[in-house]
Structure formats: structure tokens, C-alpha cells
Amino acid sequence: MSTELIKQNPFQSMIDRFNIAADILKLDESIRQKLQRPEKQIVVNFSITLDNGKEQNFEGYRVIHNTALGPSKGGIRYDTAVNLDEVKALAAWMTWKSAVTGIPFGGAKGGIICDPRTLSKKELEKITRAYTKALADIFGPEKDVPAPDMGTGPDEMGWLMDEFSLVHGKTIHAVVTGKHLHSGGSLGRVEATGRGVSIITLLALQKLKLRPARSTVAIQGFGNVGLHSALFLFEKGLKVVAVSDVSEAFYNPEGLNIPELILYYNLNNKSIKGYPNSVAIKHEELLLLDVDVLIPAAKEDVITQKNAHEIRAKIIVEGANGPVSSDADQILHDNHVLVVPDILANAGGVTVSYFEWLQNSLLESWRIHQINTRLEDILEKGFETVFRIAAKHNVTPRIAAYIIALQKVADTQSVKEVALAEPKFEQN
């Protein structure tokens, strides 16, 4: 296997950054190894009867990376490209994301190898329930709390909660987040990641003394994260000049009318294909546009050493997990591109997931203003801390975010291990 192929592995990208931060912190070797490796890796196989009467087998994963800071937390994705290395990387990023924002969760991630677009609602429900049943001992409000990710949404989370509740003989809302409101979901959860990306984008513009009203942005990906990022930034006066989804990429130097585009997208079977008021461009061209802000909000490893030197954006805000591979980090830094890392930039989702879990646990329901204000406070504090640590150690914001996260998890892990190692004396 070539080095380049290894480099494109998202888990390897995570390890590369982890090691730089661990070296700066002079992390003890045993703690370093412990934090690199997941606590649990579960592979499940199950079969369901399809609508045509045929039996089909599916493989699913759940990786629990670390639980030092609290119950593990992380999404479940339904995608044909799901694999163990990807799930391991995503689980680790969840650990660092919670730690950077100060949320009392560990990191986990899950996935099922399937194409949700080819499956009926009934089949998706069967898959979700079978997966939940297979992992009924792993999930739990105090153990491991799933959430939606690529290819999943409130329906899947509702089925998961219902199946878990059936297995345990009582309704347990806090086992999962990202549910419909009627199933115990939280206001603001659907748009939370996109809102967080927009909050972070505005803070990054401020950092470079760029005015929102004069700034341009290109967004790769028009799923939940990209769509809401585009809407909130449009509302703040930024000119969104390009967007893309799997079907097409569009450019309009005058700026796209985002509310109009969202209406078109919703009426066009959740696709921007054929949108009239813009020019179609190649997908790869969108990443290389001369804009102030580039938001990759689709998949991992879209910016690598192959195209990093062609990036003309002043700021990259990572809406997706791992869109910049580790081999591109130095190139972007040398070219003075400010990269706001995923573990800070897209932490809005896990933050409002935490709020949902808290509301379920406390049997409360919060107002949207309360949720949005608390979200903004947490992200602003995280942003300030990351940039302060970056200046202190003379490192990029990404390595600063890893330093903060590793320090917090390592310290907590060490305290727990000391407590476990202490001799227990019997009372007379």
C-alpha cells in the first residue's frame, strides 16, 4: 500500500494530528496508546426481509472511542462506503469535539453498510430496529447515546428509541438524540450543526478583520449542515456565491438567493439539480474558487496534498468531519489559509444533542432562545480558547484544538486510573 493511500485514511489523519499534539504535551506513552485506540469496536450482522420478500443481510458497526468524560456520544450513518476505519476516526473526533467544547460526553460512532436511497421507509425501519436490538446492551442514556448522521434522521432515531424502550420494557427518551419533537426531541437540533458553522464562520471573519457584508462564501454539500450554514450566513449578509450537492455544483458571482434555492431543493426531491438562477460548474472547481470562506460540508478528505496548493479561500471552516486530510495541513498553513478544524467548527450538533439529552434526563423542555444563546456561548468560548492556545504554542488552530482535547481527556483518564489502582481496605 502506498503512503498516499494510507494518508487518505481518515483514521490515519486523526492519528497524525493526535501525535503532534501529544508530542507538545509530552504525553505519557501508555496514555497516548490508550487514547489512540477505541475502548470497544463492535461489528454486528443481521438480516431483514425486504419488501420483495427476499432476505438480505447487513453489516453494522459501533465504535466507542473513549468514555473518560462521560457517556459516549455519536451519530449513526447509513452509507455504502461505511467501513471500520472511517467509524473509528469519526468516533475519535467525537471524543475531541466534546472535550474542546467542554461537553461531558465521550466519543462514539456507528454505521450500517447500505444505500438508504434504495430502501423503503419500511425497510429502513426494519434495519434500524434490528441494529438497535443487536446493540441493546451497548446503548443507554448513561452508557452510549447515538444521534443522526449521514443517511439518517429523526425517523431513524425515533425507531431506535422505540426499539430500545421495547427491549427494556419502559420508554427511555434519553437513549438517543436528534428525535422528532413529539418523541422527546429538542428545538433547534435539526439546524444546530449549520447554525454552529455559521457562528464559527463569523468569529473567523472577525479574527481576520473581514466584514460579513463584503465577504463571499462557497459551500460544498447541501445536506443538513450545508443548507443551514448557507441560510444563516445569507441572513447575516454574506454573499453565498457557490453551493453543490452530489448531483450538481452551481456558481453565481452576484450571490445565490438561498431561501429561493432551499424552496427549489425541497420541491425538487431534496436536490439542487437544474436550479436555474446560476451557472453549473464542476464539483472540484467549487473548492478552488476565489472566495473569503470555503465550507466543505460533505465528506472526508476532499482537500488533500493534490489540491491544497490551489485553494484560494482565506478561511476554511470544516462543516464536515475530516474534509482536510493531514497531508494538506502544512500546505494550507504555508499559504496562510486559516483552517477552523471540524472538532470546533461543527460542534454545534453535539452541543444541542447534549441539550436534548439533558432535557430528556431532567424531564424539561427548553425554549429556542435559551438553546441558541447557550449554543453561541459554548462555541464562542471554545473558539477563544482554541485561538489562545494556538498563539501560546505557536501552532495552527487544529493542533491547538487537539492539545486542549487531549489534555482534558488524558487528565481525566489518569485520575480515573489512579482511583481504580488504589488498594481497597475492608472495614472492620
Disulfide bonds with the S-S distance in Angstrom:
none
